[in-house]
């Protein structure tokens, strides 16, 4: 059976893209942005693009033709910082042939490494923190005059709620929508509270309006973003009415049944039954939850300041499975945190076996300067042991991932088409409700943004393969 929604907005969306391209070509100066790290960084880059467009800068996907190059940085792991430094060095070499080129660092590395980047290594001309993007035009002007442009001040109220992001490298179907900024959790291993500041929620009407506009432009999926979306909280100063995350989720879902809604990230201590019941109520709220555990050992969780125990986390997973059967579940895992023993590691493995994650982001511990863990604990697990434990976690998850995909074989899943398959223009690529990648052969009258019912015939560890049913 074929179940396809023909999108009447596609032509309008394509016309809008053509207009934006033509307008972009009128700008005399061009900027190029590379983004690293979490989804929030990529969403921030779209805010930056909007601010620069409003100030007569055009975007380009070719750094060689740019007048300004920005790297939106991530500080969550040492490897990410090494990657950024290497990339900045490569860009700096271009200045030999283009002395007027400006290079800037945005985001989480700005505050911590501004002195090194600006003075010691002389890699950049502009350094801007996550809450200071509105100052970019003036900072660019300063840099053009030969000064260094720097603003890394954090804010207690900046949410960029009045800025309409420009979708960079967009597929025209899916989009990120930031609903809050910062974090109050103070996990001992994490730099986010120091690089992004304290938690503050964005005014709900601005979120709803952004999602409505995206839907009108032809987008068919939004992902609501926050460091901890479940702690979203907005109180109207006039009426004292409160909007929780569950209520916000419902408001977005009510825009249209054709608009899929996802969210990330959930903290285990904050996700509520109200959110789960809202997900159950609305078919277009995707049944997929990213629930980072970090460790399966209560002792290590306490040292990480995660504020929950192993038993608490497992009770949340049980509740999700009870209320939302078949819900996709993903997580984050860190191996080799301070003082971690073989027994602690075994507890992580056993928790993973129980939870049967569909997807996991797995890393060995990398001490971050300035964090609570760096100040309180010795990074005393040898790197070879960290990596060995990581290999065991990855091997376990690889098996779990394959089993998870195999469970879908023989089922019919609803897929939102996001574009061509990476390997073949004769196949569509999309995702199921529970966030599994699906590839299937093209047929007539299907296009990006359509929904299709796909019968799953086979799978790999990362992809479901099917045909229109």
C-alpha positions as CSV (number, residue, x, y, z in Angstrom):
1,X,0.0,0.0,0.0
2,X,1.3,3.4,-1.0
3,X,0.9,6.3,1.5
4,X,2.4,9.4,0.1
5,X,1.7,13.0,1.1
6,X,2.3,15.4,-1.9
7,X,3.7,18.6,-0.6
8,X,2.2,21.7,-2.4
9,X,4.8,23.9,-0.8
10,X,7.8,22.4,-2.5
11,X,7.7,24.8,-5.5
12,X,7.4,27.8,-3.2
13,X,10.3,26.5,-1.1
14,X,12.5,26.1,-4.2
15,X,11.6,29.6,-5.4
16,X,12.6,30.9,-2.0
17,X,15.9,29.1,-2.2
18,X,16.6,30.6,-5.7
19,X,15.8,34.1,-4.4
20,X,18.1,33.7,-1.4
21,X,20.9,32.5,-3.7
22,X,20.4,35.5,-6.0
23,X,20.3,37.9,-3.0
24,X,23.4,36.3,-1.7
25,X,25.3,37.0,-4.9
26,X,24.6,40.7,-4.5
27,X,26.7,40.9,-1.3
28,X,30.2,42.3,-1.8
29,X,31.8,40.3,1.1
30,X,31.4,36.7,1.8
31,X,31.8,34.5,5.0
32,X,32.5,30.8,5.4
33,X,31.6,28.8,8.5
34,X,32.7,25.4,9.6
35,X,31.0,23.9,12.6
36,X,32.2,21.2,15.0
37,X,30.6,19.4,18.0
38,X,27.0,19.2,19.0
39,X,23.8,20.1,17.2
40,X,23.6,23.3,19.2
41,X,26.8,24.5,17.5
42,X,25.4,23.9,14.1
43,X,22.2,25.8,15.1
44,X,24.3,28.7,16.4
45,X,26.1,28.9,13.1
46,X,22.7,29.5,11.4
47,X,22.1,32.3,13.9
48,X,25.5,33.8,13.0
49,X,24.7,33.5,9.3
50,X,21.5,35.5,9.8
51,X,23.2,38.3,11.8
52,X,25.9,38.6,9.1
53,X,23.3,38.5,6.2
54,X,21.5,41.4,8.0
55,X,24.7,43.3,7.8
56,X,25.4,42.8,4.1
57,X,27.6,39.7,4.2
58,X,26.9,36.8,1.9
59,X,27.6,33.1,2.7
60,X,29.8,30.8,0.7
61,X,30.5,27.1,0.9
62,X,34.0,27.6,-0.6
63,X,36.5,29.0,1.9
64,X,38.9,30.0,-0.8
65,X,36.5,32.7,-2.0
66,X,35.6,34.0,1.5
67,X,36.6,37.3,3.0
68,X,36.0,36.0,6.5
69,X,36.4,32.4,7.8
70,X,34.8,31.3,11.0
71,X,35.2,28.1,12.9
72,X,32.4,27.3,15.4
73,X,34.2,25.3,18.0
74,X,33.7,22.5,20.5
75,X,35.6,22.1,23.8
76,X,33.9,18.9,25.0
77,X,37.0,16.7,24.2
78,X,40.7,17.3,23.6
79,X,40.5,15.8,20.2
80,X,38.0,18.4,19.0
81,X,40.3,21.1,20.1
82,X,43.2,19.5,18.3
83,X,41.1,19.4,15.1
84,X,40.2,23.0,15.4
85,X,43.8,24.1,16.0
86,X,45.0,22.2,13.0
87,X,42.2,23.7,10.8
88,X,43.0,27.2,12.0
89,X,46.7,26.7,11.0
90,X,45.6,25.6,7.5
91,X,43.4,28.6,7.1
92,X,46.2,30.9,8.4
93,X,48.4,29.8,5.6
94,X,45.9,31.2,3.1
95,X,46.8,34.7,4.4
96,X,50.0,34.6,2.5
97,X,48.0,34.8,-0.7
98,X,45.1,36.8,0.7
99,X,46.4,39.2,3.4
100,X,42.9,40.8,3.8
101,X,41.4,37.5,4.9
102,X,40.0,37.6,8.5
103,X,39.8,34.4,10.6
104,X,37.6,34.0,13.6
105,X,36.8,31.5,16.3
106,X,33.2,31.2,17.6
107,X,31.7,29.2,20.4
108,X,32.9,27.1,23.2
109,X,36.6,27.4,22.8
110,X,36.5,31.2,22.6
111,X,36.8,32.1,26.3
112,X,39.3,29.4,27.4
113,X,41.7,29.7,24.5
114,X,41.4,33.4,23.4
115,X,44.8,34.4,24.6
116,X,46.6,31.5,22.9
117,X,44.7,32.0,19.6
118,X,45.2,35.7,19.5
119,X,48.6,36.4,21.1
120,X,50.7,33.3,21.4
121,X,49.9,31.4,18.2
122,X,48.5,34.4,16.3
123,X,46.0,32.1,14.5
124,X,42.9,34.4,14.5
125,X,41.7,37.9,14.2
126,X,38.3,37.6,15.9
127,X,37.2,35.6,19.0
128,X,33.5,35.5,19.9
129,X,31.7,33.5,22.6
130,X,28.2,31.9,22.2
131,X,26.3,34.8,23.8
132,X,28.1,37.6,21.8
133,X,27.1,36.9,18.2
134,X,25.2,40.2,17.9
135,X,28.5,42.0,18.2
136,X,30.0,40.3,15.2
137,X,29.6,43.2,12.7
138,X,31.4,45.7,15.0
139,X,34.1,43.1,15.8
140,X,34.6,42.5,12.1
141,X,35.0,46.3,11.6
142,X,37.6,46.4,14.4
143,X,39.5,43.5,12.9
144,X,39.5,45.2,9.5
145,X,41.1,48.2,11.0
146,X,44.0,46.1,12.3
147,X,42.7,45.5,15.9
148,X,41.7,42.2,17.4
149,X,37.9,41.7,17.7
150,X,37.1,40.0,21.0
151,X,33.8,39.5,22.9
152,X,33.5,36.4,25.1
153,X,31.1,37.8,27.7
154,X,28.4,35.3,28.8
155,X,24.8,36.5,29.2
156,X,22.0,35.6,31.7
157,X,19.2,36.4,29.2
158,X,20.4,36.1,25.6
159,X,18.4,33.5,23.6
160,X,18.5,35.1,20.1
161,X,14.7,34.6,20.0
162,X,14.2,37.5,17.6
163,X,16.6,36.2,15.0
164,X,15.4,33.9,12.1
165,X,18.3,31.5,11.5
166,X,19.5,31.1,7.9
167,X,19.6,27.4,7.2
168,X,23.1,26.4,6.2
169,X,23.7,23.3,4.1
170,X,20.0,22.5,4.5
171,X,18.2,19.6,2.9
172,X,15.1,21.7,3.0
173,X,13.3,19.0,5.0
174,X,14.7,18.9,8.5
175,X,15.8,21.8,10.8
176,X,17.1,22.5,14.3
177,X,15.2,24.9,16.5
178,X,17.0,26.1,19.7
179,X,14.6,26.4,22.6
180,X,17.1,27.3,25.4
181,X,20.7,28.0,26.1
182,X,23.2,27.2,28.8
183,X,23.2,24.5,31.5
184,X,22.8,24.4,35.3
185,X,23.7,20.8,35.9
186,X,27.5,21.2,36.6
187,X,28.5,17.6,35.7
188,X,32.1,17.4,36.9
189,X,33.5,16.4,33.5
190,X,31.7,19.0,31.4
191,X,32.8,22.5,30.3
192,X,29.4,23.6,29.0
193,X,28.3,25.6,32.1
194,X,31.5,27.6,31.8
195,X,31.5,28.1,28.0
196,X,27.7,28.6,27.5
197,X,26.6,30.0,30.8
198,X,23.6,29.5,33.0
199,X,20.3,28.0,31.7
200,X,17.7,30.3,30.2
201,X,14.6,29.4,28.2
202,X,13.5,31.0,25.0
203,X,10.0,32.7,24.9
204,X,7.6,30.0,23.6
205,X,5.8,32.1,21.0
206,X,9.0,32.8,19.2
207,X,9.7,29.0,19.1
208,X,6.2,28.2,17.8
209,X,6.4,31.0,15.1
210,X,9.8,29.7,13.9
211,X,8.4,26.2,13.6
212,X,5.3,27.5,11.8
213,X,7.5,29.4,9.4
214,X,9.6,26.4,8.7
215,X,6.6,24.3,8.0
216,X,5.2,26.9,5.6
217,X,8.6,26.9,3.8
218,X,8.3,23.2,3.2
219,X,10.2,21.8,6.1
220,X,8.7,18.6,7.5
221,X,10.7,17.9,10.7
222,X,12.0,20.1,13.5
223,X,14.4,19.1,16.3
224,X,14.0,21.1,19.5
225,X,17.4,21.7,20.9
226,X,18.8,22.4,24.4
227,X,21.5,21.2,26.6
228,X,18.7,19.8,28.8
229,X,15.4,20.3,27.0
230,X,13.4,18.7,29.9
231,X,14.2,21.6,32.2
232,X,12.7,24.1,29.7
233,X,10.6,26.6,31.8
234,X,8.9,29.8,30.8
235,X,6.7,31.9,33.0
236,X,4.7,34.8,31.6
237,X,5.5,37.8,33.7
238,X,2.0,39.2,33.2
239,X,-0.2,36.2,33.8
240,X,2.2,33.9,35.7
241,X,1.2,31.1,33.2
242,X,3.9,28.5,33.0
243,X,5.0,26.6,29.9
244,X,6.8,23.4,30.6
245,X,8.7,21.3,28.1
246,X,5.8,18.9,27.7
247,X,3.4,21.9,27.0
248,X,5.9,23.3,24.5
249,X,6.2,20.0,22.8
250,X,2.5,19.7,22.4
251,X,2.2,23.2,21.0
252,X,4.8,22.4,18.3
253,X,3.1,19.1,17.5
254,X,-0.2,20.9,17.0
255,X,1.1,23.0,14.2
256,X,0.4,20.2,11.8
257,X,0.2,16.4,11.8
258,X,2.6,16.5,8.8
259,X,5.3,18.2,10.9
260,X,7.5,15.7,12.7
261,X,8.9,16.8,16.0
262,X,12.1,15.5,17.7
263,X,14.1,16.8,20.6
264,X,17.5,16.6,22.2
265,X,19.0,16.3,24.8
266,X,17.1,14.8,27.8
267,X,18.7,14.6,31.3
268,X,17.6,11.4,33.1
269,X,16.8,13.3,36.3
270,X,14.4,15.7,34.5
271,X,12.5,13.7,31.9
272,X,8.9,13.4,33.2
273,X,5.9,11.2,32.6
274,X,4.2,14.3,31.3
275,X,6.7,14.4,28.4
276,X,6.2,10.7,27.8
277,X,2.4,10.9,27.8
278,X,2.6,13.9,25.4
279,X,4.8,11.8,23.0
280,X,2.3,9.0,23.2
281,X,-0.6,11.3,22.5
282,X,0.8,12.8,19.3
283,X,1.7,10.5,16.4
284,X,4.0,13.2,14.8
285,X,6.2,13.4,17.9
286,X,8.9,10.9,17.1
287,X,9.3,8.0,19.4
288,X,13.0,8.5,20.0
289,X,14.8,9.7,23.1
290,X,18.5,10.5,23.7
291,X,19.1,9.7,27.3
292,X,22.8,10.1,28.2
293,X,23.9,7.7,31.0
294,X,27.8,8.3,30.9
295,X,28.4,5.4,33.3
296,X,26.7,2.3,34.7
297,X,28.3,2.7,38.1
298,X,26.5,4.6,40.8
299,X,29.8,5.4,42.4
300,X,31.2,7.0,39.2
301,X,27.9,8.7,38.5
302,X,28.2,10.4,41.9
303,X,31.7,11.5,41.1
304,X,30.5,12.9,37.8
305,X,27.8,14.8,39.7
306,X,25.1,13.3,37.5
307,X,22.6,13.5,40.4
308,X,21.0,10.1,39.7
309,X,21.9,6.5,40.5
310,X,22.1,3.4,38.3
311,X,18.8,2.3,39.6
312,X,17.1,5.6,38.9
313,X,18.3,5.6,35.3
314,X,17.1,2.0,34.8
315,X,13.7,3.0,36.2
316,X,13.5,5.8,33.6
317,X,14.3,3.4,30.8
318,X,11.7,0.9,32.1
319,X,9.1,3.7,32.1
320,X,9.9,4.7,28.6
321,X,9.6,1.1,27.4
322,X,6.3,0.7,29.3
323,X,4.7,3.9,27.9
324,X,6.3,3.9,24.5
325,X,6.9,0.4,23.2
326,X,9.4,0.4,20.4
327,X,10.7,3.8,21.3
328,X,14.3,4.4,20.0
329,X,16.8,5.0,22.7
330,X,20.3,6.4,22.4
331,X,22.9,7.4,25.0
332,X,26.4,8.8,25.7
333,X,29.1,6.7,27.4
334,X,32.4,7.7,28.9
335,X,35.0,5.1,29.7
336,X,38.0,5.6,32.0
337,X,36.7,8.4,34.2
338,X,38.7,9.2,37.3
339,X,39.2,6.1,39.6
340,X,37.1,3.9,37.4
341,X,37.8,0.2,38.2
342,X,37.2,-3.0,36.2
343,X,34.1,-3.5,38.3
344,X,32.7,0.0,37.5
345,X,33.4,-0.8,33.8
346,X,31.5,-4.1,34.0
347,X,28.5,-2.2,35.5
348,X,28.5,0.0,32.4
349,X,28.6,-3.0,30.1
350,X,25.8,-4.7,32.0
351,X,23.6,-1.6,31.9
352,X,24.1,-1.3,28.2
353,X,23.1,-4.9,27.8
354,X,19.9,-4.2,29.7
355,X,19.0,-1.0,27.9
356,X,19.7,-2.3,24.4
357,X,20.5,1.1,22.9
358,X,19.8,1.8,19.2
359,X,22.6,4.3,19.1
360,X,25.4,5.3,21.4
361,X,28.1,8.0,21.4
362,X,31.1,6.5,23.1
363,X,34.3,8.2,24.2
364,X,37.2,7.7,26.6
365,X,37.5,10.3,29.3
366,X,39.4,13.5,28.3
367,X,40.1,15.9,31.2
368,X,38.9,19.4,30.4
369,X,40.8,22.3,32.1
370,X,38.6,24.3,34.5
371,X,36.0,21.6,35.1
372,X,35.1,20.3,38.6
373,X,36.7,17.0,37.8
374,X,40.0,18.6,36.8
375,X,40.1,20.5,40.1
376,X,38.9,17.7,42.4
377,X,40.1,14.4,41.0
378,X,43.3,12.9,39.5
379,X,43.0,11.6,35.9
380,X,44.4,8.3,37.1
381,X,43.2,5.7,34.6
382,X,46.0,5.0,32.1
383,X,45.1,5.9,28.5
384,X,45.6,2.4,27.2
385,X,43.0,1.1,29.8
386,X,40.6,3.9,28.8
387,X,40.9,2.8,25.1
388,X,40.7,-0.9,25.9
389,X,37.4,-0.3,27.8
390,X,36.1,1.9,25.0
391,X,36.8,-0.9,22.5
392,X,34.7,-3.3,24.6
393,X,31.9,-0.7,24.8
394,X,32.0,-0.2,21.1
395,X,32.0,-3.9,20.3
396,X,29.0,-4.5,22.6
397,X,27.1,-1.6,21.0
398,X,27.9,-2.8,17.5
399,X,26.2,-6.1,18.2
400,X,23.3,-4.3,19.9
401,X,22.9,-2.0,16.9
402,X,22.7,-4.8,14.5
403,X,20.1,-6.7,16.6
404,X,18.1,-3.4,16.8
405,X,18.0,-3.1,13.1
406,X,17.2,-6.7,12.5
407,X,14.0,-6.3,14.6
408,X,12.7,-4.0,11.9
409,X,13.0,-6.5,9.1
410,X,9.6,-7.6,7.9
411,X,7.8,-4.5,9.3
412,X,6.3,-1.5,7.4
413,X,7.8,1.8,8.7
414,X,6.8,5.4,7.9
415,X,9.7,7.3,6.4
416,X,10.2,11.0,5.9
417,X,12.3,11.4,2.7
418,X,15.3,13.7,3.3
419,X,17.0,13.3,-0.1
420,X,19.0,11.0,-2.3
421,X,20.9,8.1,-0.8
422,X,24.7,8.8,-0.4
423,X,25.5,5.8,-2.5
424,X,23.0,6.0,-5.2
425,X,20.8,8.7,-6.9
426,X,18.4,5.9,-7.7
427,X,17.5,5.4,-4.0
428,X,15.9,7.7,-1.4
429,X,17.3,8.3,2.0
430,X,15.1,9.0,5.1
431,X,14.5,8.1,8.7
432,X,11.8,6.2,10.5
433,X,9.9,7.5,13.5
434,X,12.4,5.9,15.9
435,X,15.3,7.5,14.0
436,X,16.6,4.6,12.0
437,X,18.1,5.3,8.6
438,X,16.0,3.8,5.7
439,X,17.1,3.5,2.0
440,X,14.6,2.4,-0.7
441,X,14.4,2.5,-4.5
442,X,12.8,5.6,-6.1
443,X,9.5,5.5,-7.7
444,X,7.6,8.1,-9.7
445,X,5.9,11.0,-8.0
446,X,7.9,10.8,-4.8
447,X,10.1,13.8,-3.7
448,X,11.9,15.2,-0.8
449,X,9.6,16.0,2.1
450,X,7.1,13.3,1.3
451,X,6.2,10.5,3.6
452,X,6.2,6.9,2.4
453,X,5.4,3.5,3.9
454,X,8.3,1.3,3.3
455,X,8.5,-2.5,3.8
456,X,11.9,-3.4,5.3
457,X,13.4,-6.3,3.5
458,X,17.0,-6.4,5.0
459,X,19.4,-4.4,7.0
460,X,23.0,-3.6,7.9
461,X,24.2,-2.5,11.4
462,X,23.4,1.1,10.4
463,X,20.8,1.1,7.6
464,X,17.4,-0.4,6.9
465,X,16.8,-1.4,3.3
466,X,13.3,-1.7,1.9
467,X,10.8,-1.0,-0.8
468,X,7.5,0.9,-1.2
469,X,4.6,-1.2,0.1
